[in-house]
Amino acid sequence: MFYEWIYPLHEWPGLSVLNVFRYITFRSAYAAITALAISYWFGPVMIAWLRSVKLGQKVRAEGPQSHLGKAGTPTMGGLLIVTSIVVPCLLWGNFHSRQLWLALLTTVWLGGLGFLDDWLRVVKNYPKGLLGRYKLVGQVAIGALVGLILVANPEPGLSSTVTNVPFLKRAFFDFGWLFVPFVILVITGASNAVNLTDGLDGLASGLVAIAAFAFAGMAYVSGHAKFSAYLNITHLVSSGELTVFCAAVVGAALGFLWYNCHPADVFMGDTGSLALGGALGVVAVLIKREFWLVLVGGVFVAEALSVMIQVTSFKLTGKRVFRMSPLHHHFELIGWAESRVVLRFYIVAALLALLSLSTFKLQ
C-alpha cells in the first residue's frame, strides 16, 4: 500500500524523501518490524481470547510425560502469525508482484487448512482432527496451483521448469513435465516438516525465523542485477520483492516466539506450522532454490526423516531406531532439557543457514 500510494508522491516538490519507499531493503526492514510489532502487541489479546473460549492444547498420552503439564495451553496462535505476515506485506509490498501474491496465497491457504485441522481437534473434539488424506488433498491443490501458474508465466529469459543446482556455476536441472509434481512435493513436504517440528516450546518459530532470514538474503541478491552478476548467479527480476515477504515471516515468527518460548503461553497449532512451512516451501520454489531448502531447513528435514525412519523400522522389524520421534523427543528422552534441545537446534539451524548462503559465493 505504501509503495503504491506514497512512493508516487516523491515527485512532488519537497517530498523527494519519499523516494526511500522504492528500496526493497527499506520496505523489508519495516515489514519485519511491523510483523514483530503486530505479534507483540496483539499477542496478549489473542492469548486472552483463546483462553476465554477454552481453545486449549490436547496433549497426546503417548508423548513424553513431561509434556502432560502443557495440556490446556491456548493453541491456534497461528492465526496471529498469519495475520502478522499478511498485513505487513499488504502495507510494504509491491502489489504488482505476482510472486508476492503467490507466496501470500500459499501461506493463507495452508494456514486455513491448519485452522480447520485445529478447529476439528480442539473445538469438535475429533482426536485426529482433519484426516490426513483430506489435509494432503489441500496441500497438493495449492502446490499444483502454484506450479501451473509458474509454468504459464515463466521468468523472463529462463524456462519455468528449471531450477538451480547447488555449488555449480550456471548449472540447471530441467524437470520438464515433472515440474508441477516437484512443486507439489516441495510445498507439501515443507509444510509437513515444520508441522512435525512443532513439538517443543519455541522450536518451530525460532527455526522458521532463521530459515526465512536466509531465504530473504537469497531472494534479495537473486533479484538485484549487480549482486547477481557479481556472484555469478541467475538474475531473477521478480524475486526481489520476496525479500519483503521473507522479512515479514521473520518478524512474525520472532514476535510469536516472545510468547511461545519456554514455558509457552500459546502454541501455534497446525494453523501456524502448516502456514510457515508452506511459506518457506513456496519461496524456495519462486526463487528457484528448491534444493537449498534441504540445507536451509536441515533441522526440519531431520525431524521429518526421523519419523519416516521410525515408522519404517517399526513396521519392518518391530524395533525403534529412536526412543521417540520426531527427533526432538528422542533428545528429550535421553536426558536433554527442553530448553537445551531448542537452543542446540537453533545453533545447528544458524550454521546451516550460513552454509547455504556461502554457496552463493562458491558458484
N, C-alpha and C positions, 0 to 999 in steps of 0.2 A: 504493500500500500504506500509506504513512504517513498519507495523507488518510483512508483507510478505517478504519484500525485505531488510529491515535494521536490524531487530531483529536477523536474522540468522548470521549476521556478528559479533555478540558478542563473538563468539568462536575464532575469530582471535586474535592474540597477541596484547595487548594494547587497544582492543576495548570492553572490558568487560562492560564498561559503557552503551553500547547499550542494555544490559540486561533489562534496565528500560522499554523498549518497550513491554515487556511481561506482564506488570502490567496493569490491566484494569483501575485502578484508574488514572494512569498517562495518558493513552490514552483518557480516558473520559474527564479529565480536559482540555486536549489540543483540543479535539473535540469541547468542549463548547467554548473555546477561538477562535478557527478557525471559527466556525459558527458565533460568535458575530462579529469577525473582517470582515468577508465577508459581513455581513449585514450592518455594519457600513461604510465600505469603498465604497461599491458599491451602497449603498442606494441613494446618490445624483445622481449618473449616471442613476440609474433606474428611479428615480423621474423625472429627466430632459427628459429622453426618453419618458416616459408616457405622459408628458405634450406636447412634440413636436408632438406626434401622436394623441393628443387630446383624450386620454382614460380617461375621467373624470367620476366621480360617478354621477349616476342619482338618485336623492332623491325622495322617494315616497311622493306624495302630501298628503296622509292620515297620514303620520308620524307627529312627533312633529314639530311645526312651527319653533322652534329654530334650526332645522337641515337643513332648506332650504338654509342657507348660505354655507352649505358644498357641494352643487352641483358644479360639475366641478373639485373637488379634485381628483388627479390621483388615479386610482384604479388598480386592478390586481397586486398589490405589492406582492401577494402570490408567484409570480414567484421567487422573491428574497428569500422568506422564504424556498421554496422547494429546491432551489439551495444551500442555507446555511445549509440545513440538509444533502443533498446527498453528497456534496463534502467532508465535514469533516469525514463522515462515510467511504467514499472510501479511505481517507488518513489514518485514525487512526483505522479502524475496521479490524476484522479478516475475511478474505474472505471465510473461511471455515465454517462460522457460518450461518446455514440455517435460524435461527431466525432473524438475522440482514438483510438478503436479503428479507425475508417476510415483515419485517417492512418497508424497503425501497420501496418494490414493492407496498405495500398498500398506502404509502404516495404519491408516484409519480402517481399512478393510480387515486386516488381521487383528487390530485392536477390537473391532466389533465382533469378530469370530471368538476371540478370547473372552469378551464380555458375556457372550451367550453361554460359553462353557462355564464361566464363574457363576452366572445367574442360575443356571440349572443345578449346579452343585450346591451353592450356598443358600439360595432362596427356595428352590424347589426340592432341595434335599435328594437330588439324584446322585448316588455315590460316585458314578463315573462322569458326571457332567455331560457334556456333549460327546457322544460316541466318537471314537477315533476315526471311523470311516467317514463320518459327516464332516469332521474337522479337516480331514485330508482333502475332501472334495472342495472345501472353501479355499484351502491353500493352493491346490492345483489350479483352481479357477483364476485366482489373481496372478499366479505365475504365468499361466497361459496368456492372459490378457496383456501383461507387460511384454512378454516375448513377441506376441503378434504385433503389438504397436511398434516395437523396435524394428521388427522386420519390415514393416510397412513404411517406417520413417528412419532410414539409416543415417548415421553420422556422415556429414559431408566428407567425401573423399575416402570413405572407409566402408567396407562391407559390414552389414549389420550382423552377420553370423560369425564374425571372427572375434577372438579375444587375445589379449597379450599373454606371452609366455614368460614366466619369471626368469630373471638372470640372463636372458638372451636379448641382444640388441635387435630391435625391429623385427622380432620373431612373433608370428601369429599362428594361432590354431583355428582352422575354419571348421565349425560344427555342421555347416550346411543345413540340411533339413532336421538335424538333431538339435538345433539351437533352441527352439521353443521348449522341448523336453528338458534341456540343460538348464534353462532359466527357471523352469518349474522346480527342478531338483535343488538349485541354489537357494531360492527363496523359501521353499518348504523346509529344506534342511537347516537353514539358518534360524528360522523361526522356532523349529522344534528343538534345536540345540540350546538356544537361550532359555527356552521353556524348561528343559531338563536341568539347566544350571541353576535355575531359580529355586534353590532349596535351603540356602543359608542367609542370614540377615546381611543385606548389603552386597552379596556376592554378584548377582547378575547386574545390578545397576552400576556398580563400580567397574566391572569388566566391560560393559557396553560403553561407558564413558571413555575408557581407554581406547577401545577399538574405533569408536566414532571419531575420536581425535585424530587417529592415524589416517582414517579414510578422508577426513577433512583436508589433511595435508596432500593426500594423493589427488583428490578432486581439484584442489587449487592449482597445483603445478601442472596437472594434465590440461586444465583449461586456460593456462597462461601461455601465450605464444612464446615469449622469451625464455621462460623457465623450462618449458618442454623442449625447446630447441637446445638449450644448454645441457639438459640432462639426456638428450637424445632419446626422448620418449615420444609416443604418438600424441599429437596435439588434438584434443577433443574440444572443439569450440564450445559446446554446450554444457560441458561438465563442471565448469567453474561455479555455476550457481548452486550446485550440490554442496558446496562448502558452507553455504548458509544453512542448508538442511542439516548437515552433519553437526554444525555448531549448535543448532537448536537441540539436537539429540544429546550432545554433551551436556548442555545446560540443564535440560530436563532430567537427565539421569543423575547429575550431581545434586540438583535441587531435591530430587526424591530421596537420594541417599542420605540427606540430612535427617530424615525421619525413618529411613529404612535400615540405618546402621544398627549394630547390636547394642542393646536389645531393641528390636524393631517396634516402632509404634504403628506401622502399617505395612502390609505386603502388597506387591503389585498385582499378584494373581496372573492368570493367563491373559487378562486384558493388557497388561503391560509387557509380559515376556514375549508373547507372540508378536506384538506390535514392534518391539525393539529389535527382535531377531529379524523380522521382515524388513525393517529399516536398513539394517546392515547388509542383508542379502541383496536388496534392490539397488543400493548404492554400488555394491561390488559389480553388479551386472551393468549398471548405467555407465560406469567409468571403465568398463572392460577389464576389471581386475578380479574376476571371479576366483582365479587360482590363489590370489593373495588372501582371500577370505580364510583359507585353511591356515595361513600363517598368522594373520592379524587376529583371528578368532581361534587361535590354537587351543586355548583352555576350553572353549565351547566344544570344539571338535573332540578333545579328550573326554569330556563329560559324556558326549553322545556315544562315542566309541565304547566307553566303559559299560554303558547299558547294553549295547549290541553284543559285546563280548560276553557279558554276564549271562544274558538270556540264551545266547547260542551255546555256551559251555554247559549251562544247566540242562538244556533240552537234550544235548547230545551225550553228556557224560553223567549228569546228575550232580555235578560238582560246581562250586562257585569259584571264580578267579579272584574276585574282590569280596571283602567282608560284606559290603553292601554297595549297590550302585544307585545313583550316579557316583562318580569318583569322589566328590566332596564328602559323602557319607563314609566312604572307606577310610579316609584320613581321620574323620571323627572317631571311628570305632577303634583305630589303632592308638588313640590317646591324644590326638591334637585337639586343642580347644577350638571352638567355632571361630572365634576372632582370629586365631592363628592361621587356620585354613584359609579364611578370606584374605588376610593380608598377604600370605605367601602366594596365593593365586593371583593377586594384584601384581605382585613383583614379576611373576612369570609372564603375565599379560603385557606389562610395560616393556619387558625385554623383547618379547615377540613383536610388539608394535615398532620398537626402534629397529629391529632387524628387518622388518618388512619395508620400512622407509629407506633403509640403507640400500636395498636392492635397486632403487631408482638410480643411484649413482653408479652401481655396478653394471647397469645396462649400457 
